[in-house]
Amino acid sequence: MTHVLVARQDSVGDVLLAGPAVRAIAAGADRVTLLCSPRASEAAALLPGVDDVVVQPAEWIDATPERVERAEIDRRVDELAALRVDVAVILTSFHQSPLPLALLARMAGVPRIGAISVDYPGSLLDVRHTVDDDVHEVQRGLSLARAMGFRLPDDDDRLRVRRAGGFPPGTGYVVVHPGASVPARAWAPECHEALVRALSERGRRVVVTGGPGEHDLTRRVAGRVALDLGGRTSLAELADVMAGAGCVVVGNTGPAHVAAAVGAPIVSLFAPTVPALRWRPWRVRHELLYVEVPCAGCRARTCPVPGHPCLDDLEVDEVLAAIDRLCGPREEAAAA
C-alpha cells in the first residue's frame, strides 16, 4: 500500500491549482494526504483524490510568519512521522524553497522525497526536479508528479472541486467578487460599485460574493441592486454559486480558481504584480484585463504607486465590454 504526502503550504488558489497534480498522484497511490497551511484547509478538502488533510503553517512561505519555535517544529516532525507515508511530493512556486519541509520530512523518516529545487538539496531530496519557471502553476505541479512516477490516466488537467450541491440562486447572472487575499490584486471598491450599478441598469442580474471578513465591502458593492452573499457561503457553496453564473468578475485570487474549477467564464482583473503566464485562469474561457505599467512583476502585496494604476486605471466600460463578450450582448440579458 502506497501512502503519498502531497504538500502545498500557501494559499487557497495555490492549493486549487495543485488539484491536477493531486489527481495524478492519487491515480497511482493507495492513499493521499494533503499537507496545507491553515488558510487553505477548506480548499484542500475540496480536491478530488485527497483522503486526509493535515494542517501545518510554513514560516518559510507565510507572508506574515510566526517565530520558529523548536517545540513546535518537533511536534510537526512527530505528526509527519505518525502518518507513515512512503513518498512526499513537495509542491512549491518558483520563489519558494521546498528544502525546509524536506528536512522535516527526512527527520520524520519519509523514505522518498521529491521537489523542484534550484538550490543544492544535499541528501534532503531523492528526486531533485527542474522545470522552466515560465510555465503555469498547474503544469509545474504536473511536471513534478511525472518526475515522481505519477501521471493523469486520462490527461484531463482541468481544475476540479467537490461542490456542496443545490446552492445556485438561478442561472445566468454575473458574479462580482471584489475582494482579494492580497490588496495589490484588487480593483478599487468604488470601481466594483460602479460596475454593479451599470450591470443592473443594463438588465443583468448580479450576485456579489466575498469571504467572512468582507461583509462591509460586499454590502457596499452590492448596494440595493445586487444579491449580497458576502460571508454567507462556504468555499464549496461558492463553487455552486459560480457554477450557475454566466461569467465571474474576479481578481487574481483564490475564488478565480474556484470559478475555473466549475467551468465559469472569467473576466480576470489581473494585476500584473505576478506573471499571468503562471497564474491566469486555467483551461476556461477568460479575458485578462489590466493596464500595462513599468512596475509589472513587482510582487507587491500593497501597491506602492499612487492610484494603483495597473488596475484602478481600468475603465468600467472595458469590464462591461468583456462581460458582453463572455456572456452575450446585454440586450439578450435584458430579454431573458
C-alpha positions, 0 to 999 in steps of 0.5 A, a space after each residue: 500500500 502506497 501512502 503519498 504526502 502531497 504538500 502545498 503550504 500557501 494559499 487557497 488558489 495555490 492549493 486549487 491549482 495543485 488539484 491536477 497534480 493531486 489527481 495524478 498522484 492519487 491515480 497511482 497511490 493507495 492513499 493521499 494526504 494533503 499537507 496545507 497551511 491553515 488558510 487553505 484547509 477548506 480548499 484542500 478538502 475540496 480536491 478530488 483524490 485527497 483522503 486526509 488533510 493535515 494542517 501545518 503553517 510554513 514560516 518559510 512561505 507565510 507572508 506574515 510568519 510566526 517565530 520558529 519555535 523548536 517545540 513546535 517544529 518537533 511536534 510537526 516532525 512527530 505528526 509527519 512521522 505518525 502518518 507513515 507515508 512512503 513518498 512526499 511530493 513537495 509542491 512549491 512556486 518558483 520563489 519558494 524553497 521546498 528544502 525546509 519541509 524536506 528536512 522535516 520530512 527526512 527527520 520524520 523518516 519519509 523514505 522518498 522525497 521529491 521537489 523542484 529545487 534550484 538550490 543544492 538539496 544535499 541528501 534532503 531530496 531523492 528526486 531533485 526536479 527542474 522545470 522552466 519557471 515560465 510555465 503555469 502553476 498547474 503544469 509545474 505541479 504536473 511536471 513534478 508528479 511525472 518526475 515522481 512516477 505519477 501521471 493523469 490516466 486520462 490527461 484531463 488537467 482541468 481544475 476540479 472541486 467537490 461542490 456542496 450541491 443545490 446552492 445556485 440562486 438561478 442561472 445566468 447572472 454575473 458574479 462580482 467578487 471584489 475582494 482579494 487575499 492580497 490588496 495589490 490584486 484588487 480593483 478599487 471598491 468604488 470601481 466594483 460599485 460602479 460596475 454593479 450599478 451599470 450591470 443592473 441598469 443594463 438588465 443583468 442580474 448580479 450576485 456579489 460574493 466575498 469571504 467572512 471578513 468582507 461583509 462591509 465591502 460586499 454590502 457596499 458593492 452590492 448596494 440595493 441592486 445586487 444579491 449580497 452573499 458576502 460571508 454567507 457561503 462556504 468555499 464549496 457553496 461558492 463553487 455552486 454559486 459560480 457554477 450557475 453564473 454566466 461569467 465571474 468578475 474576479 481578481 487574481 485570487 483564490 475564488 478565480 480558481 474556484 470559478 475555473 474549477 466549475 467551468 465559469 467564464 472569467 473576466 480576470 482583473 489581473 494585476 500584473 504584480 505576478 506573471 499571468 503566464 503562471 497564474 491566469 485562469 486555467 483551461 476556461 474561457 477568460 479575458 485578462 484585463 489590466 493596464 500595462 505599467 513599468 512596475 509589472 512583476 513587482 510582487 507587491 502585496 500593497 501597491 506602492 504607486 499612487 492610484 494603483 494604476 495597473 488596475 484602478 486605471 481600468 475603465 468600467 466600460 472595458 469590464 462591461 465590454 468583456 462581460 458582453 463578450 463572455 456572456 452575450 450582448 446585454 440586450 439578450 440579458 435584458 430579454 431573458 
